[in-house]
């Protein structure tokens, strides 16, 4: 117990010493602060003066900087203003130039129309209202130009009328030329028939039959008329065949038949050099109208649709009329026999589609034949050609 009390006393004395020591130290600190307070205040005062001085210096620098910026901006604004004035002047001059060019172009246009050079009134480049001035000048020139244009329009109408009249004359000459071509073609066809002692009416009937069959086959009217015009020359090559063979009343020998077959090649050589549509069509017809659908014909043994439609049509028209007409070596066939032959030769000698069109529309072909036969005794060569040129009812 005693030891415990002694221990507490020792601890209490220790605390007392620490407290006393700390108290003394605190007093020493307070005393030191009091002594140094004046020094600190002086230093703070000096620091405040330094800060004020620095602030004044920086304020002056800032003010000088602001002044410099103001001066720079003033010069910058002046430069911008000068540039804008320069650009404005350039744009203004450019607009002026373009309007001036426009004015010159308009006046030049009317000068060309009238073939008379007019003096152009130009604007004063130093006036303040250039656009307005140019507008007035353009209006003035437009008034003059309108008068010139009206005058030119009257001249153009006269020229147009003259062109139309000349065109009509040219068209009339072309029509006369085409008519002359048809007459020549038909006359050549008659010459070929005369060589073989046939009548010219054969070529006229073949022409009419070809027209009808072409239309039934769906060809255009223009092309059907072309076939009608060209088909009379289908036997033109016969002019190169000797009379003894051409007019022989009995059948041909093999050699004679080979000579007879050459009339197709002769016709092609006579007509094939031309670029005229009528003669080109006639060349095809004269060369191919003896070809057969099954390939057994001559001169080349063409087959089916390799034979030109002109040749296929004329082949049927030629045989149909030949069988129904009297010739030096035979009598005319009855229509029933003709009908039976075409049925038999459909797909062999002749295009089966064209044969069907012929047999299904016989009334058109017979009417055409009757119409021609009714005129035979009274038709001279000139009237014959005139009748040939007409397109009959079947169009």
HELIX and SHEET records of a PDB file:
HELIX    1   1 UNK A    2  UNK A  114  1                                 113    
HELIX    2   2 UNK A  130  UNK A  195  1                                  66    
HELIX    3   3 UNK A  201  UNK A  216  1                                  16    
HELIX    4   4 UNK A  221  UNK A  231  1                                  11    
HELIX    5   5 UNK A  236  UNK A  240  5                                   5    
HELIX    6   6 UNK A  243  UNK A  246  1                                   4    
HELIX    7   7 UNK A  254  UNK A  261  1                                   8    
HELIX    8   8 UNK A  263  UNK A  271  1                                   9    
HELIX    9   9 UNK A  277  UNK A  288  1                                  12    
HELIX   10  10 UNK A  304  UNK A  306  5                                   3    
HELIX   11  11 UNK A  309  UNK A  323  1                                  15    
HELIX   12  12 UNK A  335  UNK A  345  1                                  11    
HELIX   13  13 UNK A  352  UNK A  360  1                                   9    
HELIX   14  14 UNK A  362  UNK A  373  1                                  12    
HELIX   15  15 UNK A  376  UNK A  378  5                                   3    
HELIX   16  16 UNK A  381  UNK A  389  1                                   9    
END                                                                             
